[in-house]
Amino acid sequence: MKNKIQFPLMRNNILENDLDVLIKFLKKKPILTQNKNVKNFEEKWSKWLGVKYSVFVNSGSSANLLQIQLLKMQYPKGGEVIVPAFTWSSDISSLLHCGFTPVFADIDLETLGLNTDLIISKINKNTKAIFLSYIQGFNCLTEKLLKVLKKKKIHLIEDVCESHGAKFKNKKLGSFGWTSSFSFYYAHHMSTIEGGMICTDDKKTYHNLLMLRSHGMVREVKDNKFQKYIKNKYKDLNTKFIFKFPAYNVRNTEIGGVLGLEQIKRLDKNIAIRNKNFEYFINQLDKNIFFTNFDLTGHSNYAFNVILKNKNRKLMNKILQNLEKKGIEFRRGSAGGGNQLRQPYLKDFVSKKDIKELKNTEHIHFFSFYVGNYPELTLKKIDKIVKTLNIVTI
């Protein structure tokens, strides 16, 4: 029988105050499908992030998919997209669904993100985009990469799904690329139950996203010039039912909008607490056993990352057994379960050689895990987690 979890990955971050606001809203018997609160949340999010446009969708995975659908519209014949193997599955599956070839590069342990030099070494004439994932609040973006992408006119797509508020050069991640995606899943920095956001500074891209979000319908674009153009071009169609792209419905709801508007009010405060927790945690870990040399510049911590310095399966198993005994919840392999190249959905796309070339990703897969970090976690509780980790020896 498993021990009762004393230290979960996440406490419920939808608070009583959020529910009070939601109940007050529901008592008005409002429209619940996408409406004014969704629009207001998009505007608030854009202002917080520092971009011109944001589009609220039903999940971070949908946000990832729509970004790649946009890329497909520019490159109908597909091409290559450089992406980490240490990421969430939807980054890679969105490429496969849209006919792009994923090209994998290894990560740096200091940032848990793609190594810039390895990215550049894999760029060729078929490269259409770099799909960067900012893992668990760390930044892997560099000035060197931005200069190369600008020179070669290659799109940067940013996955910021679990790194809300992380920064590069004091500017929020998600505001550098052609597009970026965020997730508001239950366990992330803020939550709308389920939900995601796609962000961009490009007006045409924004209009396309509005249509892709809602069946491909042109009526979603509230732009008089665009609507006049469409009306004149498709005179034989009802302007309320013109489908410009093959698409589906990935809209969110007014309930998500209301929750987003409340949660964003305390996002910065919660990020500060999470960062303080992680810095306290990492400074107490035994540096002889665990890797602690993370680059904390501009970080926005999602979870307590624990990585063994050396390969030691026996020690790893003993640590995990001890965590279970103490009721400390964890996820082995860290984000997404580790190396995606080992997953069944990629078995026809990669070889054993491809897998073994990703040395740092492989180390994370077998010799790392994460423990929950959240604003309600006290320093006394962090002490107990650290003690449980540090006392385990072979």
C-alpha positions in Angstrom: 0.0 0.0 0.0 1.3 3.4 -1.0 2.1 6.0 1.7 -0.2 9.0 1.9 1.1 12.0 -0.1 2.3 14.7 2.3 4.0 16.8 -0.3 2.0 16.9 -3.5 3.3 18.2 -6.9 0.8 21.0 -6.6 -1.7 22.5 -4.3 -5.0 23.6 -5.8 -4.2 27.0 -7.2 -7.8 27.9 -7.9 -8.5 29.6 -4.6 -11.8 30.3 -2.8 -11.6 33.9 -3.9 -11.5 32.8 -7.6 -14.6 30.6 -7.0 -16.4 33.5 -5.3 -15.8 35.7 -8.3 -16.9 32.9 -10.6 -20.1 32.2 -8.6 -20.9 35.9 -8.7 -20.5 35.9 -12.5 -22.6 32.7 -12.9 -25.5 34.2 -10.9 -25.9 36.8 -13.6 -26.9 34.0 -16.0 -24.4 35.2 -18.5 -23.3 33.9 -21.9 -20.8 31.2 -21.2 -19.2 30.6 -24.6 -16.3 32.8 -25.7 -17.3 36.5 -25.1 -16.2 39.7 -23.3 -14.2 38.1 -20.5 -12.1 36.0 -22.9 -11.3 39.2 -24.9 -10.5 41.1 -21.7 -8.2 38.3 -20.5 -6.4 38.3 -23.8 -5.8 42.0 -23.6 -4.6 41.8 -20.0 -2.3 38.9 -20.9 -0.8 40.8 -23.8 -0.1 43.8 -21.6 1.5 41.6 -18.9 3.7 39.8 -21.5 4.6 42.8 -23.6 3.1 41.7 -26.9 0.5 43.2 -29.2 -1.9 40.2 -29.6 -2.9 37.1 -27.6 -5.5 34.4 -28.5 -7.0 32.3 -25.7 -7.5 28.6 -26.5 -8.6 25.4 -24.7 -5.0 24.1 -23.9 -1.3 24.7 -24.3 -1.2 21.7 -26.7 -3.8 23.4 -28.9 -1.7 26.5 -28.8 1.3 24.5 -30.0 -0.7 22.9 -32.8 -2.1 26.2 -34.1 1.4 27.7 -34.2 2.6 24.8 -36.4 -0.6 25.1 -38.5 0.4 28.7 -39.2 3.9 27.5 -40.2 2.3 25.0 -42.6 0.4 27.9 -44.2 3.7 29.5 -45.0 5.5 26.2 -46.0 2.8 23.9 -47.5 5.5 21.4 -48.5 6.8 21.2 -44.9 10.5 21.2 -44.0 12.6 20.7 -40.9 12.0 22.2 -37.5 14.7 22.0 -34.8 13.1 20.9 -31.5 14.3 19.4 -28.2 13.7 15.8 -27.3 13.3 17.0 -23.7 10.0 18.7 -23.9 6.2 18.0 -23.9 4.9 15.6 -26.5 2.7 18.2 -28.2 5.7 20.2 -29.4 6.8 17.2 -31.5 3.4 15.7 -32.3 2.2 19.0 -33.8 5.1 18.9 -36.2 4.2 15.4 -37.3 0.5 16.2 -37.7 1.4 19.1 -39.9 3.9 17.3 -42.1 7.2 18.8 -40.7 10.3 16.8 -39.9 11.5 17.2 -36.3 15.2 17.6 -36.0 16.5 16.9 -32.5 19.4 18.6 -30.6 20.7 18.1 -27.1 20.2 20.3 -24.1 22.4 22.1 -21.5 21.9 20.9 -18.0 22.3 24.5 -16.7 19.1 25.6 -18.5 17.4 22.3 -19.4 17.0 23.9 -22.8 18.4 23.5 -26.3 22.1 24.2 -26.7 22.6 27.2 -29.0 25.7 25.9 -30.8 24.0 22.5 -31.5 21.0 24.3 -32.9 23.1 26.4 -35.2 25.1 23.3 -36.4 21.8 21.6 -37.5 20.4 24.6 -39.5 20.3 24.0 -43.2 18.3 25.2 -46.3 15.3 23.0 -45.2 15.1 24.5 -41.7 11.8 26.5 -41.4 11.8 27.2 -37.6 13.4 26.6 -34.2 10.8 25.4 -31.6 12.4 26.4 -28.3 10.9 24.9 -25.1 11.7 26.8 -21.9 11.7 23.9 -19.4 10.4 24.5 -15.9 11.1 28.2 -15.7 14.7 28.3 -17.1 15.8 30.4 -20.0 17.8 28.9 -22.9 17.5 31.8 -25.4 20.7 33.6 -26.4 21.7 36.7 -28.3 23.8 34.5 -30.6 20.8 32.4 -31.6 18.6 35.5 -32.2 21.2 37.0 -34.5 21.5 33.8 -36.6 17.8 33.4 -36.9 17.3 37.0 -38.0 20.1 36.7 -40.6 18.8 33.5 -42.0 15.1 34.6 -41.7 14.1 31.5 -39.7 11.1 31.7 -37.4 11.5 31.4 -33.6 8.6 29.6 -32.0 8.6 29.8 -28.2 7.0 27.2 -25.9 6.6 29.0 -22.6 3.9 26.6 -21.3 5.5 26.0 -17.9 7.7 29.1 -17.6 5.4 32.1 -17.2 7.3 35.2 -16.4 10.8 33.8 -17.1 13.0 36.5 -18.8 15.9 37.0 -21.1 17.7 40.4 -20.8 14.9 41.5 -18.5 12.2 40.9 -21.2 9.7 38.2 -20.8 10.1 35.0 -22.7 7.3 34.6 -25.2 7.8 38.1 -26.5 10.9 37.3 -28.7 9.5 34.9 -31.3 7.2 35.0 -34.3 4.7 33.3 -32.0 4.7 31.8 -28.5 2.5 29.4 -26.5 1.5 29.3 -22.8 -0.5 26.7 -20.8 -2.9 27.4 -17.9 -3.2 23.8 -16.9 -4.0 23.1 -13.2 -0.4 22.7 -12.1 1.2 25.6 -13.9 2.0 29.1 -12.6 -1.6 30.2 -13.0 -4.6 28.2 -14.1 -7.9 28.5 -16.0 -8.6 24.8 -15.2 -7.5 24.0 -18.7 -6.4 26.6 -21.2 -3.6 28.0 -23.3 -2.6 31.2 -25.0 -0.9 32.0 -28.3 0.9 35.3 -28.6 2.4 37.4 -31.5 3.3 40.9 -32.6 2.2 40.3 -36.2 -1.3 41.5 -37.1 -1.8 39.0 -40.0 -0.6 36.1 -37.9 -3.1 37.3 -35.2 -6.0 37.3 -37.7 -5.1 33.9 -38.9 -5.0 32.6 -35.4 -8.5 34.0 -34.7 -9.8 32.0 -37.6 -7.9 28.8 -36.9 -9.2 28.9 -33.3 -12.8 28.8 -34.5 -13.4 26.5 -37.5 -11.5 28.7 -39.9 -14.4 31.3 -39.9 -13.6 34.7 -41.2 -16.2 36.4 -39.0 -13.9 35.9 -36.1 -11.7 38.8 -37.4 -13.1 42.1 -36.2 -11.3 44.2 -38.9 -13.4 46.3 -41.3 -10.9 46.4 -44.1 -10.4 42.6 -43.9 -14.2 42.0 -43.8 -14.8 44.2 -46.8 -12.1 42.4 -48.8 -13.7 39.0 -47.9 -17.2 40.2 -48.8 -16.1 41.4 -52.2 -14.1 38.2 -52.9 -16.7 35.7 -51.9 -20.0 37.3 -53.1 -21.8 34.0 -53.4 -21.3 33.1 -49.7 -23.0 34.2 -46.5 -20.4 36.3 -44.8 -21.3 34.7 -41.5 -20.3 31.3 -42.8 -17.1 31.6 -44.8 -14.4 29.1 -43.8 -11.0 30.3 -45.0 -9.0 27.5 -43.6 -9.6 23.8 -42.7 -9.7 24.0 -38.9 -11.5 22.9 -35.8 -12.9 24.5 -32.6 -10.3 25.1 -29.9 -12.0 28.1 -28.2 -12.0 28.5 -24.5 -15.0 29.8 -22.5 -16.1 32.8 -20.4 -15.4 30.7 -17.2 -11.8 30.4 -18.3 -11.7 34.1 -19.0 -13.1 35.0 -15.6 -10.5 32.7 -13.9 -7.7 34.1 -16.0 -8.6 37.7 -15.1 -8.5 36.8 -11.4 -5.4 34.6 -11.4 -3.2 37.1 -13.4 -3.6 39.6 -10.5 -1.4 37.4 -8.3 0.9 35.9 -10.9 3.9 38.1 -10.3 3.7 37.6 -6.5 3.4 33.8 -6.9 6.4 33.8 -9.3 8.5 35.6 -6.7 7.6 33.1 -4.0 8.3 30.1 -6.3 11.8 31.5 -7.2 12.6 32.2 -3.5 11.6 28.6 -2.7 13.7 27.1 -5.4 16.8 29.1 -4.5 16.4 28.1 -0.9 16.0 24.5 -2.0 18.9 24.3 -4.4 21.3 26.0 -2.0 20.7 23.2 0.6 21.1 20.2 -1.7 24.2 18.1 -1.3 26.4 19.3 -4.1 28.5 16.1 -4.0 25.4 14.1 -5.0 23.2 16.5 -7.0 23.8 18.8 -9.9 23.0 22.4 -8.7 24.7 24.6 -11.2 21.5 25.9 -12.8 21.5 29.2 -14.6 19.0 31.2 -12.5 19.2 34.4 -14.5 15.6 35.5 -15.2 14.2 32.2 -14.0 10.5 31.6 -13.0 10.6 28.3 -11.3 8.0 25.6 -11.9 9.3 22.7 -9.8 12.3 21.6 -7.7 14.6 19.9 -10.3 16.7 17.2 -8.9 19.5 15.7 -11.1 22.2 13.2 -10.0 25.7 14.4 -10.8 26.8 10.9 -11.8 25.1 7.9 -13.3 24.0 5.6 -10.5 20.9 3.6 -10.9 21.1 2.0 -7.5 21.3 5.4 -5.8 18.5 6.8 -8.0 16.2 3.9 -7.1 17.0 4.3 -3.4 16.2 8.0 -3.5 12.9 7.5 -5.2 11.9 4.7 -2.8 12.7 7.0 0.1 10.6 9.8 -1.4 7.6 7.4 -1.7 8.1 6.3 1.9 8.0 9.9 3.1 5.0 10.8 1.0 6.8 13.2 -1.3 5.3 13.1 -4.8 7.7 13.3 -7.7 7.9 12.8 -11.5 10.8 10.7 -12.8 12.5 12.0 -16.0 11.4 15.5 -15.2 9.4 17.4 -17.9 7.3 15.2 -20.2 8.9 12.0 -18.7 12.4 12.6 -20.1 13.6 11.8 -23.6 10.7 11.9 -26.0 12.7 9.8 -28.5 12.1 6.8 -26.3 8.3 7.2 -26.6 6.2 4.8 -28.7 4.8 7.5 -30.9 8.3 8.2 -32.3 9.5 4.6 -32.7 9.2 4.9 -36.5 11.1 8.2 -36.7 14.2 7.6 -34.7 17.0 5.1 -34.1 18.9 3.9 -31.1 21.8 6.0 -32.4 19.7 9.1 -32.4 18.7 8.5 -28.8 22.2 7.9 -27.5 23.6 11.0 -29.2 21.5 13.2 -26.8 23.7 12.6 -23.8 22.3 15.3 -21.5 18.8 14.4 -22.4 19.5 10.8 -21.7 21.0 11.7 -18.3 17.8 13.6 -17.4 15.7 10.6 -18.6 17.3 8.2 -16.2 18.8 10.2 -13.4 16.5 13.1 -12.7 13.1 13.9 -11.3 11.2 16.9 -10.0 9.3 17.6 -6.8 6.5 20.1 -6.5 7.0 23.8 -5.8 4.0 26.1 -5.1 3.4 29.4 -3.2 1.9 27.6 -0.1 5.1 25.6 0.4 6.8 26.7 3.6 10.5 26.8 4.2 10.0 24.2 7.0 8.5 21.8 4.5 11.3 22.5 2.1 13.7 21.5 4.8 12.0 18.2 5.2 12.2 17.5 1.4 15.9 18.4 1.3 16.7 16.3 4.3 15.0 13.3 2.7 17.1 13.7 -0.4 20.5 14.4 1.3 20.4 11.5 3.8 20.2 8.8 1.1 23.5 7.1 0.4 24.6 3.8 -1.1 
